[in-house]
Every structure is written in C-alpha cells, then in structure tokens.
C-alpha cells in the first residue's frame, strides 16, 4: 500500500513538473515573441471635457523614440478593431500610428474627443509634437475638417483627406477666402466614381484651398469607387509614404539621456537610422549597450555608414570595432591626440573604401601590438606597420587583383596590386589607432591611376601622403613631386563614397592635391542664357602621351558653380566641357601653381571638338620633373 502511494506521489510530481515546464516554455515564448515584434502596441482610454470616454490604440515602431505621429480617423463602417492593419502599415515606415473610436453622429462630441486625443499625444514621450499628420477617411474626413474649422488654433503639420466631401462650415469663407484659418499643407485623395461624395466635391475643395492660399495637392484615382476597391491597400501605402516624406525624422537621440551629439550630428544619425529600415533595431542595440564616450563614437560611425552596411552590419561587429579603437585611443599617443572627428571618421569607421566589410580590427591589432609597442609618434608607428606589411606582401602590378577582396584575404594572398596594398595598409594602420585613408592619384601623363594612403600626423596636425606600394617609400620619403599629378582623391568618411568613381561623382571625395603638389584653384560657372544652371555635369579631360584622360565629373551647385583644385599643368592644358551627348561649350585652361582661375561655360553654345587635333602648347615650362 505504501509502495502504491509512493508511485502515485512520484507520478503526480512528474506531471506537476511537466506542467510547470510547459507553462515556463509558454511564457518564454510570449516574451520572445514580444521582443521580436517590430511594433509596440499601446491601448489607452481618455476622458473628454464632459466626462465622456473614448478608447484608443497607438502602434509604435521599435526602437521606441520620439516619432512623428499619424492620427488616423477611420470612416463609416470601420472601427478600432478593424483599423489595426492600417495603423501597422503606417508604423512600418517609422511613424507612430494612432486611432480612436469616435462619435460618428455628433460633431460637437467628436470635437471633445479629438481635443482629448490631441492633449494626450502632446504629453507622450514617444511623440514628436511638431511632427503630426492627421489622416482621415470618408466620414472621418468630414469630422476632422469640422474640428479644424471649430478649433483653428490646433493644426497638424500635414492634413490628408481620403474620400471626403465638402463641409458646410466652409461656406462662410467662400466669399472671403483670405479669412480661411487653415494653413497647413493638404493632400486630397479621391476616387473618380465615388458614390458617397462626388469627385466634384474634392475638386471644389481643392480650388477653394488654392484660392485661400493653403498648399494643396489633389490626386484623383480613375475608375474607382468610394473605398478605392482593389487599390485600397496601395492607396493607403502611398498615403503613408507621403506622410513619411513630409514629416520630420524620428529623433532617436531624444531617448538617450546626456547624448553628446550636436544638432547636425543628431540629424545625421537619425537619417542613417531611417535608411537602415528594419535593421535599425540591430543598430540601436549597439548604441544602447555602449557607454560614453564610446556611445558618441558609435552613433557617429553609424551616421556615416553606407546603405548596404546600415542594412547588414551587426551590433556585435560595431561594438567590437569601437571598443578596439577606443582602447587604441587610450593607449597610443598618435591616436589619443588625434582630433575626435578625425578619429571617428578615419579610425573607428569599419569601412574606408569599396572593400567587402569584415571585422579586421581584432585580427590585425593582435598581430601588430608588439610591432608598435615602443613607438612614440605617428612616424614611428606608421613605419612599423609599413615594415611589417612589406615583410608579408609584395607588389605585383600586373598580377593578383584586389577587387572584391577583404583586407585579410589580400594579406593571405601574399601579393597584390597598388589598390590592394593601399586597402591593406589602411586596415593595418586603423587597427592600431592610426587615422588612415586610401587615396587615388590621377597622373597627368598616363591613362592609369595609382593608389596610396594618407595618415593624420598628430605632430604636424595635417594629412601626410604615403606610398604604401613601394618598398623604399617610408614616412619621410620624398616622392610626391616625381610624377605630375592632376588630382588626389580620398573618401571623406561620409555615406556616398561607394561606387562614386564608377559613377563619376567627384563630389563624394576630398581632393587633397594641394597638400603635396603645386596646384591652382578653379571656379567653374555654367550659365543658361546668363542664368546660373544648377545640377549640370562638367567633365575634365587632359591630353597625355597615350590619349585623353577623363577625370571624374563634377556637378554644379545651386548657384551653378563648381570649385576645383588641379595640379599645375605639366605638358598640356586641361579641357573643361559640359557633359552632354551633343556638342557643348568647352574651354582649355593652363593651370599655374598658387593661381586662381574662372571658367565660364554656356549651355546655349554649341562648339564642335576634334579629339584628334593636337592640344594648344603651354605658355610656360613646368619646373618639376617630367
């Protein structure tokens, strides 16, 4: 009998344990699902001025920060239970989406409810108060416009009306449109065959708003009814994208007490977070798990990442890179005394050119630690890294290509072209805290280019050009004047350098030719019948012993101007031309050192150019070695 009781008790204990484990698994799954959910759901209840109650729902994108807010007031036939998909569609684009149940039969009651909602949102830590759009559909559009007419002191930054009609409250302003109190931009979306509110109502409202001076856009969908039919999902997505484009960015920095970024740096970081899309959660994980001063560097690094990196780099990778570089900043004088902005762009940044991104810092820093242990300044550290690399690598001009290879793959190959050696040397230097960036030299007498690097010298407080290819050109080697140069282009540490050379985007680089080579300044102006022409492509050609060299293009700014620096003319002048498929204006220019020139090109001028004709001779002799 006692044995039976023992077995029963044991069986009960086992079943009880299984139940507990199952419950624990269930709750763990719930927690996991909540953490993996892209949105946070906030249900709320509000009291109106007359003690009425309304229920509301907010869908917030993660990570939660100060988001622009879109209030969606649904139409007849919808409810708070049915608009969840619409709110999520809005929230997917990084905006807080809010909806309420409202009185659909009484404008005065609605006004109280909407005012209570407005006051509620103003107090929420997740809401950017000056970044709000009111989106309404059908009956909701009527009620919302009625509220604005009754409460003109409360207006959003954007009003979107879908399938809404004329409101009687507009009638008093038809003869005096200047008194109309609504001034925020308005978007009207209407169906051509709307059976509830005829399309003429939308046209009438658009015309009235235009006369009243209110910015308005009207979009009419052909062959569609009141609810837009099969296009409803597409219309709502387009509406959300319109709101996203016309509202300020989410301010992620507001969620960080003691954030050390200034206003411009905050904007730069917020832009990067928006461009990261769903991967922003991974980037945010890196930010919030880092303490100052590393956190500031983390945010500056993220702000300068290319779009591909924003969508793929992991939090663990970012944290390791920033941690290693800050260790170098604390340990090495050439890194500690580097200006913070240069350190963040050209030491802590995980990418510096078009190489596949990898975590090379930890791999190289371990191998170079002993090499730089007793170095005291930039020169000694730079030469120590240079010496170690040339013990491991040889330059093979016509052999192994570095295209598409990571720094570690280049090192493992044992030989590379000049581009690969520049990429590898940059990676090696950065791994021990040396601010380094690759450069592309454009010769004046060859069709090819040459890749070198620049290191920031703490002692000289300037960038210094290094040729990492040649085994004899260490830090103090005097080599920069040997071959005539047109430009020296280096990435500026900001987003946009990827593929800039192939796309002829000269503005994505810094031109540092004047740091090492006699150079002149050129101001190029493009005019269209005397008026400055913005966004025009200007090409530069240079005759050489092998033919015409095409230097990457530049584009005119809002004033129709381009500021350039070019190396002193060695054998031939430079040719400037407007880059268009037909004949355009062009001009030869002979550049002298320390001189400033003005080149004016006119869009209306059509000048044929004979590429086979010899260029004009120089009027002076270049004293440098030819």
PyMOL commands that set and color helices and strands:
alter all, ss='L'
color gray80, all
select helices_A, chain A and resi 2-36+84-91+107-122+139-150+168-173+177-179+199-212+229-246+253-255+263-275+277-288+294-303+307-312+315-331+333-336+340-346+361-368+378-392+407-413+418-431+506-508+513-515
alter helices_A, ss='H'
color red, helices_A
select strands_A, chain A and resi 39-47+53-61+67-73+96-100+127-137+158-162+185-191+216-221+394-395+415-416+436-443+449-457+462-466+485-491+509-511+519-528+531-532+537-544+547-555+561-567+574-578+586-589+596-602
alter strands_A, ss='S'
color yellow, strands_A
deselect
rebuild
show_as cartoon
